[in-house]
Amino acid sequence: MKSSQEIDQLFNRIANEHLYIETLETQHRDRLDFHEVAVWGIKCALAAAYAAGLAEAKKLQASETQS
């Protein structure tokens, strides 16, 4: 299982790659905390998150099978 830091890094990478958002940390500035994004970007980001979760589940299942 990934640590919360690894999950945050994954979320940040997905947001950056698919939504062009540099960070998911709250900046307390409207122009940095609110973004206008395309629906296809959201769909791609959700698909990337789903794929990452699926890959993690398969990895866990494989390690449980081996032990």
MMTF fields as JSON, N, C-alpha, C and O atoms, coordinates in Angstrom:
{
  "mmtfVersion": "1.0.0",
  "mmtfProducer": "UNKNOWN",
  "numBonds": 267,
  "numAtoms": 268,
  "numGroups": 67,
  "numChains": 1,
  "numModels": 1,
  "chainsPerModel": [1],
  "groupsPerChain": [67],
  "chainIdList": ["A"],
  "bondAtomList": [4, 2, 8, 6, 12, 10, 16, 14, 20, 18, 24, 22, 28, 26, 32, 30, 36, 34, 40, 38, 44, 42, 48, 46, 52, 50, 56, 54, 60, 58, 64, 62, 68, 66, 72, 70, 76, 74, 80, 78, 84, 82, 88, 86, 92, 90, 96, 94, 100, 98, 104, 102, 108, 106, 112, 110, 116, 114, 120, 118, 124, 122, 128, 126, 132, 130, 136, 134, 140, 138, 144, 142, 148, 146, 152, 150, 156, 154, 160, 158, 164, 162, 168, 166, 172, 170, 176, 174, 180, 178, 184, 182, 188, 186, 192, 190, 196, 194, 200, 198, 204, 202, 208, 206, 212, 210, 216, 214, 220, 218, 224, 222, 228, 226, 232, 230, 236, 234, 240, 238, 244, 242, 248, 246, 252, 250, 256, 254, 260, 258, 264, 262],
  "bondOrderList": [1, 1, 1, 1, 1, 1, 1, 1, 1, 1, 1, 1, 1, 1, 1, 1, 1, 1, 1, 1, 1, 1, 1, 1, 1, 1, 1, 1, 1, 1, 1, 1, 1, 1, 1, 1, 1, 1, 1, 1, 1, 1, 1, 1, 1, 1, 1, 1, 1, 1, 1, 1, 1, 1, 1, 1, 1, 1, 1, 1, 1, 1, 1, 1, 1, 1],
  "groupList": [{"groupName": "MET", "atomNameList": ["N", "CA", "C", "O"], "elementList": ["N", "C", "C", "O"], "formalChargeList": [0, 0, 0, 0], "bondAtomList": [1, 0, 2, 1, 3, 2], "bondOrderList": [1, 1, 2], "singleLetterCode": "M", "chemCompType": "L-PEPTIDE LINKING"}, {"groupName": "LYS", "atomNameList": ["N", "CA", "C", "O"], "elementList": ["N", "C", "C", "O"], "formalChargeList": [0, 0, 0, 0], "bondAtomList": [1, 0, 2, 1, 3, 2], "bondOrderList": [1, 1, 2], "singleLetterCode": "K", "chemCompType": "L-PEPTIDE LINKING"}, {"groupName": "SER", "atomNameList": ["N", "CA", "C", "O"], "elementList": ["N", "C", "C", "O"], "formalChargeList": [0, 0, 0, 0], "bondAtomList": [1, 0, 2, 1, 3, 2], "bondOrderList": [1, 1, 2], "singleLetterCode": "S", "chemCompType": "L-PEPTIDE LINKING"}, {"groupName": "GLN", "atomNameList": ["N", "CA", "C", "O"], "elementList": ["N", "C", "C", "O"], "formalChargeList": [0, 0, 0, 0], "bondAtomList": [1, 0, 2, 1, 3, 2], "bondOrderList": [1, 1, 2], "singleLetterCode": "Q", "chemCompType": "L-PEPTIDE LINKING"}, {"groupName": "GLU", "atomNameList": ["N", "CA", "C", "O"], "elementList": ["N", "C", "C", "O"], "formalChargeList": [0, 0, 0, 0], "bondAtomList": [1, 0, 2, 1, 3, 2], "bondOrderList": [1, 1, 2], "singleLetterCode": "E", "chemCompType": "L-PEPTIDE LINKING"}, {"groupName": "ILE", "atomNameList": ["N", "CA", "C", "O"], "elementList": ["N", "C", "C", "O"], "formalChargeList": [0, 0, 0, 0], "bondAtomList": [1, 0, 2, 1, 3, 2], "bondOrderList": [1, 1, 2], "singleLetterCode": "I", "chemCompType": "L-PEPTIDE LINKING"}, {"groupName": "ASP", "atomNameList": ["N", "CA", "C", "O"], "elementList": ["N", "C", "C", "O"], "formalChargeList": [0, 0, 0, 0], "bondAtomList": [1, 0, 2, 1, 3, 2], "bondOrderList": [1, 1, 2], "singleLetterCode": "D", "chemCompType": "L-PEPTIDE LINKING"}, {"groupName": "LEU", "atomNameList": ["N", "CA", "C", "O"], "elementList": ["N", "C", "C", "O"], "formalChargeList": [0, 0, 0, 0], "bondAtomList": [1, 0, 2, 1, 3, 2], "bondOrderList": [1, 1, 2], "singleLetterCode": "L", "chemCompType": "L-PEPTIDE LINKING"}, {"groupName": "PHE", "atomNameList": ["N", "CA", "C", "O"], "elementList": ["N", "C", "C", "O"], "formalChargeList": [0, 0, 0, 0], "bondAtomList": [1, 0, 2, 1, 3, 2], "bondOrderList": [1, 1, 2], "singleLetterCode": "F", "chemCompType": "L-PEPTIDE LINKING"}, {"groupName": "ASN", "atomNameList": ["N", "CA", "C", "O"], "elementList": ["N", "C", "C", "O"], "formalChargeList": [0, 0, 0, 0], "bondAtomList": [1, 0, 2, 1, 3, 2], "bondOrderList": [1, 1, 2], "singleLetterCode": "N", "chemCompType": "L-PEPTIDE LINKING"}, {"groupName": "ARG", "atomNameList": ["N", "CA", "C", "O"], "elementList": ["N", "C", "C", "O"], "formalChargeList": [0, 0, 0, 0], "bondAtomList": [1, 0, 2, 1, 3, 2], "bondOrderList": [1, 1, 2], "singleLetterCode": "R", "chemCompType": "L-PEPTIDE LINKING"}, {"groupName": "ALA", "atomNameList": ["N", "CA", "C", "O"], "elementList": ["N", "C", "C", "O"], "formalChargeList": [0, 0, 0, 0], "bondAtomList": [1, 0, 2, 1, 3, 2], "bondOrderList": [1, 1, 2], "singleLetterCode": "A", "chemCompType": "L-PEPTIDE LINKING"}, {"groupName": "HIS", "atomNameList": ["N", "CA", "C", "O"], "elementList": ["N", "C", "C", "O"], "formalChargeList": [0, 0, 0, 0], "bondAtomList": [1, 0, 2, 1, 3, 2], "bondOrderList": [1, 1, 2], "singleLetterCode": "H", "chemCompType": "L-PEPTIDE LINKING"}, {"groupName": "TYR", "atomNameList": ["N", "CA", "C", "O"], "elementList": ["N", "C", "C", "O"], "formalChargeList": [0, 0, 0, 0], "bondAtomList": [1, 0, 2, 1, 3, 2], "bondOrderList": [1, 1, 2], "singleLetterCode": "Y", "chemCompType": "L-PEPTIDE LINKING"}, {"groupName": "THR", "atomNameList": ["N", "CA", "C", "O"], "elementList": ["N", "C", "C", "O"], "formalChargeList": [0, 0, 0, 0], "bondAtomList": [1, 0, 2, 1, 3, 2], "bondOrderList": [1, 1, 2], "singleLetterCode": "T", "chemCompType": "L-PEPTIDE LINKING"}, {"groupName": "VAL", "atomNameList": ["N", "CA", "C", "O"], "elementList": ["N", "C", "C", "O"], "formalChargeList": [0, 0, 0, 0], "bondAtomList": [1, 0, 2, 1, 3, 2], "bondOrderList": [1, 1, 2], "singleLetterCode": "V", "chemCompType": "L-PEPTIDE LINKING"}, {"groupName": "TRP", "atomNameList": ["N", "CA", "C", "O"], "elementList": ["N", "C", "C", "O"], "formalChargeList": [0, 0, 0, 0], "bondAtomList": [1, 0, 2, 1, 3, 2], "bondOrderList": [1, 1, 2], "singleLetterCode": "W", "chemCompType": "L-PEPTIDE LINKING"}, {"groupName": "GLY", "atomNameList": ["N", "CA", "C", "O"], "elementList": ["N", "C", "C", "O"], "formalChargeList": [0, 0, 0, 0], "bondAtomList": [1, 0, 2, 1, 3, 2], "bondOrderList": [1, 1, 2], "singleLetterCode": "G", "chemCompType": "PEPTIDE LINKING"}, {"groupName": "CYS", "atomNameList": ["N", "CA", "C", "O"], "elementList": ["N", "C", "C", "O"], "formalChargeList": [0, 0, 0, 0], "bondAtomList": [1, 0, 2, 1, 3, 2], "bondOrderList": [1, 1, 2], "singleLetterCode": "C", "chemCompType": "L-PEPTIDE LINKING"}],
  "groupTypeList": [0, 1, 2, 2, 3, 4, 5, 6, 3, 7, 8, 9, 10, 5, 11, 9, 4, 12, 7, 13, 5, 4, 14, 7, 4, 14, 3, 12, 10, 6, 10, 7, 6, 8, 12, 4, 15, 11, 15, 16, 17, 5, 1, 18, 11, 7, 11, 11, 11, 13, 11, 11, 17, 7, 11, 4, 11, 1, 1, 7, 3, 11, 2, 4, 14, 3, 2],
  "groupIdList": [1, 2, 3, 4, 5, 6, 7, 8, 9, 10, 11, 12, 13, 14, 15, 16, 17, 18, 19, 20, 21, 22, 23, 24, 25, 26, 27, 28, 29, 30, 31, 32, 33, 34, 35, 36, 37, 38, 39, 40, 41, 42, 43, 44, 45, 46, 47, 48, 49, 50, 51, 52, 53, 54, 55, 56, 57, 58, 59, 60, 61, 62, 63, 64, 65, 66, 67],
  "secStructList": [7, 7, 7, 2, 2, 2, 2, 2, 2, 2, 2, 2, 2, 2, 2, 2, 2, 2, 2, 7, 7, 1, 7, 7, 1, 7, 7, 1, 7, 2, 2, 2, 2, 7, 7, 7, 7, 7, 2, 2, 2, 2, 2, 2, 2, 2, 2, 2, 2, 2, 2, 2, 2, 2, 2, 2, 2, 2, 2, 2, 2, 2, 2, 2, 2, 2, 7],
  "xCoordList": [0.845, 0.0, 0.885, 1.896, 0.488, 1.272, 1.058, -0.01, 2.104, 1.983, 1.15, 0.947, 0.679, -0.113, 0.716, 0.179, 2.026, 2.907, 2.988, 2.976, 3.071, 3.125, 1.8, 1.784, 0.708, -0.603, -0.724, -1.226, -0.267, -0.281, 0.56, 0.166, 1.721, 2.582, 1.877, 1.961, 1.19, 0.438, -0.658, -0.809, -1.421, -2.488, -1.911, -2.475, -0.795, -0.169, 0.304, 0.161, 0.875, 1.353, 0.18, 0.266, -0.901, -2.078, -2.652, -2.985, -2.771, -3.309, -2.434, -2.929, -1.121, -0.195, -0.264, -0.34, -0.237, -0.197, -1.511, -1.505, -2.63, -3.918, -4.716, -5.55, -4.456, -5.243, -4.379, -4.883, -3.057, -2.097, -2.147, -1.982, -2.375, -2.377, -1.052, -0.736, -0.282, 1.064, 1.073, 1.933, 0.141, 0.11, -1.325, -2.186, -1.575, -2.894, -2.887, -3.873, -1.757, -1.674, -2.478, -2.428, -3.213, -3.964, -2.992, -2.055, -3.223, -2.327, -2.937, -2.253, -4.218, -4.952, -4.978, -4.989, -4.988, -5.123, -6.051, -5.79, -7.133, -8.158, -7.586, -7.946, -6.701, -6.192, -5.324, -5.1, -4.829, -4.023, -4.83, -4.462, -5.919, -6.714, -7.921, -8.474, -8.339, -9.481, -9.005, -8.308, -9.409, -8.96, -10.145, -11.089, -10.081, -11.066, -10.438, -9.407, -11.064, -10.483, -11.522, -12.728, -11.027, -11.907, -12.422, -11.749, -13.614, -14.189, -13.336, -13.257, -12.696, -11.854, -10.604, -10.063, -10.146, -9.024, -9.428, -8.672, -10.632, -11.144, -11.297, -10.939, -11.83, -12.005, -10.656, -10.53, -9.656, -8.325, -7.712, -7.081, -7.901, -7.37, -8.039, -7.368, -9.347, -10.058, -9.625, -9.471, -9.428, -8.974, -7.577, -7.296, -6.705, -5.359, -5.413, -4.667, -6.289, -6.432, -6.987, -6.542, -7.953, -8.522, -7.444, -7.317, -6.671, -5.613, -4.564, -4.081, -4.214, -3.238, -3.789, -3.062, -5.055, -5.675, -5.762, -5.524, -6.103, -6.185, -4.814, -4.693, -3.794, -2.432, -1.996, -1.378, -2.313, -1.956, -2.685, -2.092, -3.954, -4.728, -4.148, -4.069, -3.742, -3.145, -1.816, -1.492, -1.052, 0.228, 0.008, 0.727, -0.974, -1.288, -1.776, -1.392, -2.628, -3.163, -2.033, -2.019, -1.091, 0.037, 0.914, 1.38, 1.148, 1.999, 1.302, 1.962, -0.024, -0.764, -0.758, -0.709, -0.809, -0.803, 0.538, 0.591, 1.621, 2.961, 3.234, 4.055, 2.547, 2.849, 1.918, 2.048],
  "yCoordList": [-1.188, 0.0, 1.244, 1.309, 2.21, 3.437, 4.319, 4.316, 5.076, 6.034, 7.228, 7.428, 8.004, 9.182, 10.164, 10.874, 10.211, 11.089, 10.607, 11.413, 9.283, 8.736, 8.972, 9.249, 8.859, 9.111, 10.586, 10.907, 11.478, 12.908, 13.191, 13.984, 12.544, 12.729, 12.222, 12.846, 11.102, 10.567, 11.541, 11.828, 12.049, 13.004, 14.265, 14.782, 14.749, 15.943, 15.685, 16.538, 14.479, 14.15, 14.084, 14.602, 13.452, 13.35, 14.739, 15.057, 15.56, 16.916, 17.732, 18.494, 17.555, 18.309, 17.827, 18.642, 16.522, 15.968, 16.138, 16.372, 16.019, 16.003, 17.296, 17.608, 18.048, 19.269, 20.521, 21.638, 20.324, 21.438, 22.275, 23.494, 21.621, 22.267, 21.909, 20.731, 22.923, 22.688, 22.008, 21.167, 22.351, 21.767, 21.669, 22.445, 20.723, 20.59, 21.156, 21.05, 21.761, 22.425, 23.72, 24.45, 24.006, 25.251, 26.422, 26.439, 27.397, 28.554, 29.813, 30.822, 29.74, 30.881, 32.081, 33.233, 31.791, 32.823, 32.239, 31.176, 32.956, 32.434, 31.979, 30.913, 32.776, 32.422, 31.17, 30.55, 30.79, 29.573, 28.382, 27.231, 28.654, 27.579, 27.159, 26.083, 27.974, 27.63, 27.594, 28.492, 26.514, 26.327, 26.027, 25.342, 26.543, 26.203, 25.105, 25.316, 23.936, 22.807, 22.225, 22.325, 21.622, 20.998, 19.659, 18.982, 19.295, 18.029, 16.841, 15.84, 16.937, 15.837, 15.71, 14.616, 16.826, 16.767, 16.061, 15.258, 16.371, 15.707, 14.21, 13.386, 13.867, 12.455, 11.741, 10.628, 12.364, 11.764, 11.617, 10.604, 12.629, 12.568, 11.446, 10.709, 11.312, 10.239, 8.872, 7.931, 8.758, 7.49, 7.146, 5.983, 8.138, 7.905, 7.463, 6.572, 8.08, 7.692, 6.27, 5.485, 5.951, 4.596, 3.577, 2.538, 3.875, 2.956, 2.768, 1.656, 3.831, 3.726, 2.867, 2.058, 3.038, 2.23, 0.762, -0.128, 0.523, -0.847, -1.518, -2.675, -0.797, -1.338, -1.649, -2.684, -0.765, -0.989, -2.217, -3.014, -2.373, -3.528, -4.829, -5.827, -4.82, -6.019, -6.353, -7.519, -5.303, -5.516, -6.126, -7.044, -5.626, -6.165, -7.602, -8.458, -7.853, -9.2, -10.178, -11.299, -9.767, -10.631, -10.914, -12.04, -9.909, -10.122, -11.012, -11.776, -10.922, -11.798, -13.235, -14.173, -13.412, -14.75, -15.444, -16.654, -14.663, -15.215, -15.612, -16.493, -14.962, -15.273, -16.304, -16.665],
  "zCoordList": [0.0, 0.0, 0.0, 0.7, -0.786, -0.9, 0.325, 0.936, 0.668, 1.772, 1.304, 0.107, 2.254, 1.876, 1.062, 0.212, 1.318, 0.531, -0.92, -1.85, -1.105, -2.463, -3.196, -4.396, -2.469, -3.078, -3.464, -4.541, -2.59, -2.925, -4.16, -5.016, -4.256, -5.428, -6.689, -7.747, -6.571, -7.704, -8.126, -9.314, -7.166, -7.479, -8.135, -9.1, -7.611, -8.181, -9.612, -10.488, -9.84, -11.184, -12.166, -13.28, -11.75, -12.619, -12.889, -14.03, -11.866, -12.043, -12.984, -13.814, -12.837, -13.69, -15.127, -16.047, -15.336, -16.69, -17.456, -18.665, -16.747, -17.449, -17.317, -18.167, -16.243, -16.022, -16.043, -15.92, -16.203, -16.249, -14.977, -15.023, -13.848, -12.537, -11.865, -11.698, -11.482, -10.962, -9.605, -9.346, -8.742, -7.408, -6.916, -7.33, -6.041, -5.424, -4.005, -3.277, -3.625, -2.321, -2.364, -3.354, -1.304, -1.215, -1.179, -0.382, -2.048, -2.152, -1.51, -1.335, -1.168, -0.593, -1.539, -1.104, -2.83, -3.864, -4.922, -5.485, -5.178, -6.088, -7.426, -7.925, -8.006, -9.341, -9.317, -10.357, -8.126, -8.013, -7.491, -7.727, -6.787, -6.17, -6.997, -6.767, -7.947, -8.794, -10.245, -10.717, -10.941, -12.312, -13.219, -12.826, -14.42, -15.433, -16.282, -16.922, -16.284, -17.018, -17.965, -17.737, -19.02, -20.014, -19.484, -18.706, -19.915, -19.463, -19.909, -19.196, -21.075, -21.53, -20.665, -20.507, -20.107, -19.168, -17.885, -17.339, -17.41, -16.207, -16.469, -15.628, -17.637, -17.976, -18.02, -17.51, -18.62, -18.686, -17.287, -16.985, -16.441, -15.077, -14.292, -13.57, -14.426, -13.73, -14.252, -13.473, -15.567, -16.141, -15.626, -15.335, -15.512, -14.99, -13.532, -13.125, -12.747, -11.337, -11.229, -10.392, -12.073, -12.082, -12.454, -11.806, -13.496, -13.932, -12.841, -12.633, -12.153, -11.066, -9.928, -9.352, -9.607, -8.554, -8.948, -8.131, -10.195, -10.696, -10.664, -10.26, -11.087, -11.081, -9.652, -9.402, -8.723, -7.319, -6.77, -6.043, -7.11, -6.645, -7.196, -6.48, -8.467, -9.061, -8.392, -8.169, -8.076, -7.398, -6.018, -5.622, -5.29, -3.966, -4.061, -3.264, -5.047, -5.231, -5.565, -5.057, -6.41, -6.772, -5.565, -5.391, -4.729, -3.553, -2.53, -1.826, -2.439, -1.521, -2.023, -1.227, -3.341, -3.937, -3.705, -3.481, -3.76, -3.574, -2.134, -1.877, -1.182, 0.229, 0.808, 1.978]
}
